[in-house]
């Protein structure tokens, strides 16, 4: 599942996600749209926050899709 989909399914804003992950809303926006790939420690935090619903492969796939646009 894409991080964007996970957030939307829960009605979670980027500001709320940033607070949960102790980062900035801008960083979350970049992950949300696949514009940037998170570092390994952030990938692990996202995996934990989403109870494994968003994994490294999902984040990489979102990044690759964004590069095609």
C-alpha positions in Angstrom: 0.0 0.0 0.0 1.3 3.5 -0.8 1.9 5.8 2.1 -0.5 8.3 0.5 -3.3 5.7 0.4 -2.6 4.7 4.0 -2.9 8.3 5.1 -6.0 9.0 3.1 -7.7 5.8 4.3 -7.3 7.1 7.9 -8.1 10.7 7.2 -4.6 11.6 8.4 -3.3 15.0 7.4 0.3 15.6 6.5 0.8 17.7 9.6 -0.5 14.9 11.8 1.7 12.4 10.0 4.7 14.7 10.5 4.0 14.9 14.2 3.7 11.1 14.5 6.9 10.6 12.6 8.7 13.6 14.2 9.5 15.3 10.9 8.2 18.2 8.9 5.0 18.4 6.9 7.2 19.2 3.8 9.0 15.9 4.3 5.7 14.1 4.5 4.4 15.8 1.4 7.5 14.6 -0.5 6.8 11.0 0.7 3.1 11.4 0.0 3.7 12.2 -3.7 6.7 9.9 -4.0 9.0 12.9 -4.8 11.6 11.7 -2.3 12.5 8.4 -0.8 12.9 8.2 3.0 16.1 7.2 4.6 16.3 3.7 6.1 15.5 4.9 9.6 12.4 6.8 8.4 11.3 3.8 6.3 11.4 1.7 9.5 9.4 4.3 11.4 6.8 4.4 8.6 6.6 0.6 8.6 6.1 0.6 12.3 3.5 3.4 12.3 1.5 1.6 9.6 1.7 -1.8 11.2 3.6 -3.1 8.2 1.0 -1.9 5.7 3.5 0.4 4.0 6.9 -1.2 3.4 10.2 -0.1 1.7 9.0 -1.6 -1.6 5.8 0.5 -1.5 7.9 3.7 -0.8 10.3 2.8 -3.7 7.4 2.1 -6.1 5.8 5.4 -5.3 9.1 7.1 -5.9 9.5 5.3 -9.3 6.0 6.2 -10.3 6.6 9.9 -9.5 9.7 9.8 -11.7 7.6 8.7 -14.7 5.3 11.8 -14.5 
